[in-house]
Every structure is written in structure tokens, then in C-alpha cells.
Amino acid sequence: MEFHPIHGTNVRLDHSGTQATRVESFANGVCFSKHPLNPGEIFLIEIEDKELGWCGHLRIGLTARDPRNLDVVPEYSIPDLTDLGDSWVFAITRNHNKIREDSGVQEEEEGLAGGHRLGRGLAEDEADDEADRGRRVNTMSKTFFTDTHLYIENVRIPRDKLVGRSRPGRFSHILDDLYKTNALPPTARRSRIGVLYVPKGQGQADMHIVINGEDMGASARAIPTIQPLYAVVDVFAATKCVRIVQVEYGFSSLQTLCRKAIQKHIVHRMAIDWLELPEALKHYCKYE
């Protein structure tokens, strides 16, 4: 997975094409996947850096527009790109990202250049949301270590890379558990956010957004799949830098299998420092 060489004017890609940084202002940070996504294939990014002083966060979604055919990359994914048609993009907020089946409409997000947020996000729903969060934390903590895959209808995604992790340090053992249970805001540094589409038959699909290993539900329905669908990532406002996280399907690489075997027999990844292993291998096991 890489970012497309065509992107917003304020975006700079690293040499690998997997890290996108907005270098100026708060806008013109729209990026695309280099290639169209396959059905059920997740485009997963991690928030690497943030910038204080701006209102709003990352936007993510899909577009049926080939970036090469754009006269100019829109300044904003919402509403500029979505107003062109054939694009489905949503803003990730600090809360209220879960789609409810009984939610008929999407509410407008407060902030620069409009946008949308997932779910209703109404004040009167806050108590329900807290209860839902508590139940979700309970469920996720029980299943995280036993479920090797995330299932979204007929799509099966390896969980190995879906959940964000803190930078190794003194409080890593606490922070990592917060990522696993989605107790931290999805806009926090190191959070991992992905987008994919699930085929529904008759040339249509639903778009799903996954935050730290949890499916947020179908945020867009009946998307036509006649044309190829590219991932859209808008490095907007408070989100400064993101990088692509590679997800392995099918057989894991030898590196991944070694890392899993090591991590299976330790209390926490920081305990890797106590093992008699080459430094390069310790670094890989702690950071990947």
C-alpha cells in the first residue's frame, strides 16, 4: 500500500510513499491510495503527529474518481470532493463515530469547511453512549486476545495490525490497553483508522470504517462498484501526519510469525528488552 503521487498541495510524502505530512495551513491535505482497493481490502493508516490550534480532525473514505483525472486536487475532501459526486468521505471525531442502525441521517460536523460526523452525536444520547462504551470495552477486552480476525459480514481481516500502540516507554503497558479497548479518542496519536468496502451484490457495496480494531458500522450504503474505488485520506486540521500500516492477508511473513511467537511468551512488549536477542529484532518486535 502506498499513497498516490497526486495529492493536495500542502502534502509531502516520504521516500517510501507511505507517510503523508501536511506542511502548511490546515487544508489542501487530501491524499489517495496509489491503487484501487480490492473488495474487503482495508486501507489502514496510523496518526503519527498532530498540530494544536486547529478545529477538526482526519477525514477518510472512498472515491470512484481516478486521481489522475482530477483537474486539481480539491482543497477539502468535505465538501469539495464529495460535492463532485462519486465520493464518500466522513470526518473522524473525538467521539460519536459509531454508526447506529436506527440513525437515518448524518449530522453536520461543526468546524472548518463543513463536513460530516459518523452517528448522531446528540447531547441527549451521551448517557447511552457511555453505557455503550462500557459494554464495548468489556466485550473487546475479552475477545481481543482470542479473536485473530475481525469479521465484517463475509469479510475477514487479520487483527494483528488493526490496533494502535503507544510509543515504547514507561506507561506503555497502560496505554496499549486503552488502545485495545478503544478508551482513547480515535483522533489520538498512534490510533489506527481504516476504510474498506464490503460487497452486497448487484454491483453495490457498503463502506465501513474501522477504528483501533473496531468496526464502526456501514457509514455509506449502496456504493456502486462498477468503477474502481480508491481510498481517500484528508490530513486535515489537527491531524498533521499519517502513515500507512501494511496488513498481511493469507500467510504471514516469517518476520511476523517470529514476532508473534516472541510476543506470545512475554508479559508486555517492553519486556522484550530483557531478552537476549539482537537489537534489530527487539526494535521490530516492539514497534511493529
HELIX and SHEET records of a PDB file:
HELIX    1   1 PRO A   67  ASN A   69  5                                   3    
HELIX    2   2 SER A   77  LEU A   81  3                                   5    
HELIX    3   3 THR A   82  LEU A   84  5                                   3    
HELIX    4   4 ALA A  123  ASP A  125  5                                   3    
HELIX    5   5 GLU A  126  THR A  143  1                                  18    
HELIX    6   6 ARG A  159  LYS A  161  5                                   3    
HELIX    7   7 SER A  172  LYS A  180  1                                   9    
HELIX    8   8 LEU A  254  LYS A  264  1                                  11    
HELIX    9   9 ARG A  269  TRP A  274  5                                   6    
HELIX   10  10 GLU A  279  TYR A  287  1                                   9    
SHEET    1   A 7 VAL A  11  LEU A  13  0                                        
SHEET    2   A 7 GLN A  19  ARG A  22 -1                                        
SHEET    3   A 7 THR A 239  VAL A 245 -1                                        
SHEET    4   A 7 PHE A  43  LYS A  50 -1                                        
SHEET    5   A 7 ARG A 192  GLY A 201 -1                                        
SHEET    6   A 7 GLN A 204  ILE A 211 -1                                        
SHEET    7   A 7 GLU A 214  PRO A 224 -1                                        
SHEET    1   B 4 VAL A  30  PHE A  32  0                                        
SHEET    2   B 4 TYR A 230  ASP A 234 -1                                        
SHEET    3   B 4 ARG A  59  THR A  63 -1                                        
SHEET    4   B 4 SER A  87  ALA A  91 -1                                        
SHEET    1   C 2 HIS A 149  ILE A 152  0                                        
SHEET    2   C 2 VAL A 155  PRO A 158 -1                                        
END                                                                             
